[in-house]
Amino acid sequence: MDLEFGRALRSPKRDSWKTTLLLAYQSLGVVYGDLSISPLYVYSSTFAEDIQHSDTNEEIFGVLSFVFWTLTLIPLIKYVSVVLRADDNGEGGTFALYSLICRHANVSLLPNRQIADEELSTYKLECPPEITDKSRIKVWLEKHRKLRVALLIMVMIGTCMVIGDGVLTPAISVFSAVSGLEFSLSKDHHEYAVIPITCVILAFLFALQHYGTHRVGFLFAPIVLAWLFCMSALGLYNIIHWNPHIYKALNPSHMFKFLKKTRKYGWMSLGGILLCMTGSEAMFADLGHFSYSAIQLAFTCLVYPALILAYMGQAAYLSRHHDFYSGSKVGFYIAVPDKIRWPVLILAILASVVGSQAIISGTFSIINQSQSLSCFPRVKVVHTSEKIHGQIYIPEINWLLMILCIAVTVGFRDTKHMGNASGLAVITVMLVTTFLTSLVIVLCWHRPPLLALAFLLFFGSIEALYFSASLIKFLEGAWLPILLALILMAVMLIWHYTTIKKYEFDLHNKVTLEWLLALGDKLGMVRVPGIGLVYTDLTSGVPANFSRFVTNLPAFHQVLVFVCVKSVPVPYVFPAERYLIGRVGPPGHRSYRCIVRYGYRDVHQDVDSFETELVETLATFIKLDASYRCSEASEREQEQELEPGERERRLTVIASHPLRHRASYDLQDSMQHSAASTVEMRATATAASADDDDDRRSPGRAEISSAAAGAKQVRFFIDSHVASPEFAENKQVAEELEALAAARECGTAFILGHSHVQCKPGSSVLKRLAVDVGYNFLRRNCRGPDVALRVPPASLLEVGMVYVL
């Protein structure tokens, strides 16, 4: 079973304690790998240069107090107690927060929104919109486009920093684990061993991404569990053996004494202390894999105590040892007894690989989500597991991450610069999460704005303090995540801006349905056998690329389907609600519109299953449409009086799985720059599935299938009363189904636009650089829409289109 989709389908009933314990155990390897290895480099990064470990122990006691209260306030209170509750149908992460806000306030910049999307089962609101009072914040966000753009930019900044963390965390984790060799090798051998071994491990880690983690994933949780027990045991040993009174350092007064003594340098050292929070965001980002109670249980009962014992144990050892030649030795391995140093080293390397794997998978996931919001260029997404579609692999991103990780390792060569870079990326993501959560408190939970302001000021001030300490080290490594973020932000903004402008161009240049219907008489249009799938971003009207195609080549397929693949601001769309089907023109024209809706964590279907489902869905729509018109004679008369443009906008939800209710909706298309139009949805999937079951049982049904050798097969059934001669209209339905089956047997052609974008004369220099240079460079060097839509090259037909923006 698909674990992620299973979470979406899971009933609202609370999990049993056995299930919660199992999920808590499994979460160790996925969620807490990064957080659990932070003791490897926190102290070494903190004492690198800014402060020195003195005989008074004020520095080490102050650092321990900072670490304890930071872990208590941010991961334990902020994330576990508050942020984890801001889930989107069980999903977490930056896009989950943005999705929640977009559903409760009209702040989304996606162009092809429809009110029909609000009828999705996963499009749930905390309170019905008719009884919800609009807050001032909501009114301001909806009124001012600049605020909505700023909100999207903030989400992009968080996304860029997550990707930057995907570069820095594997490097610092593996390097810190391997650096334990300095206590077992001579200085000359150590200098020439750590960097090559780290690079080999990183290359091996990224090379394995193609095979997925499901084959070795069962080892992740035991490795992290063993590592947590190892740290706890070492911590207890050092506390008991060296300083049993180390618990007194947890008093917050030691933080003030530390800052009073170290002043500016103590403030700068906070950039190393914040690394103890590295991986906290994973608790929220990976919420969809597990459950709130499981993640809460694992952190509060195991991870948090183990981390506190580990840091206290290191501080206890350091409080009795001060004879270090350099701050770099004030680290994890110095407190490990010589007899067990090698086993701990091996276990630390394994734990660092597990922690790195988690952030790499998270990077793939967030890039895939960015793609669904048209905020990232198209890349190839490979699903490495048939059962767990959350395990994805993006070849281009994988090799780019590997090159950057190795470059960071070779270039920085120490935990100080790596820690400064990683710390800035981590704290920036946390700041973005804090701000978005405060908006969720007001807009989604409908709590008083003062409560949201208190949350923002309390946690935001703590994170702002750490952010300032990281930013001050710009020249000492913090420049790297900023540089990566600027490059990624430029790419994402250019791609998103140009995509929106292309959609507005298509919307302005679309042709009317009347033009399509009258085209046959003007040009002597020829209908060729087969099914033609015309891909477009428009949810109504005939796209300009198709009009360009038929005016130059006056022929199109016997069955024509305008397909719009769109993303909606929900994590998942149930298969029963994925397809919206409608007619384009009268039944005899054999033209349809199909809107395929996906959530930001949905897996797009492969082309074979999509073709099969599409044909079956069209057949179901034809039968449902016929039965509806036969049972509602008065409405049928109204149908005949509809204008062609109005008939086109009548859409029906066709389900591949049963829906539990039948509904009729009058919906309006709420796209920008388009006139409001009425949409009628008749969600009758239960009847459809029942009809299909009856079709298989009834001997009076006739089967249509394509049985030609080598042809793809499709089969559906025609009711005997539909084919009976006394119902002329039902006979037309039978003919329409036969035509659909015959067209499917002849094959399917995918008609896509091959676009070239250029700025209109008089555009600014910045716009020319962004569109003419930036976007066209990305378009030429990234995957085309045929790869993203998984279109077979033999069936692809591209139509050239010039966009003048």
Helices and strands as residue ranges (DSSP letters): H 3-9, H 17-30, H 33-36, G 38-40, H 42-46, H 58-71, I 72-82, G 83-85, H 94-104, G 115-119, G 129-131, H 136-143, H 145-178, G 179-183, H 187-207, G 208-211, G 217-219, H 220-242, G 246-250, H 253-262, H 264-273, G 274-277, H 281-285, G 287-289, H 292-298, I 299-303, H 304-318, G 327-329, G 333-335, G 338-340, H 341-372, E 382-383, E 392-393, H 395-412, H 415-443, H 449-471, G 474-476, H 479-509, H 513-523, E 526-535, H 544-552, E 555-567, G 575-577, E 579-583, G 587-589, E 591-598, H 607-631, H 633-640, H 644-648, E 651-654, E 663-668, E 678-683, H 685-697, E 702-705, E 715-718, H 728-746, E 748-758, H 765-768, I 769-775, H 776-781, H 785-788, G 793-795, E 796-804
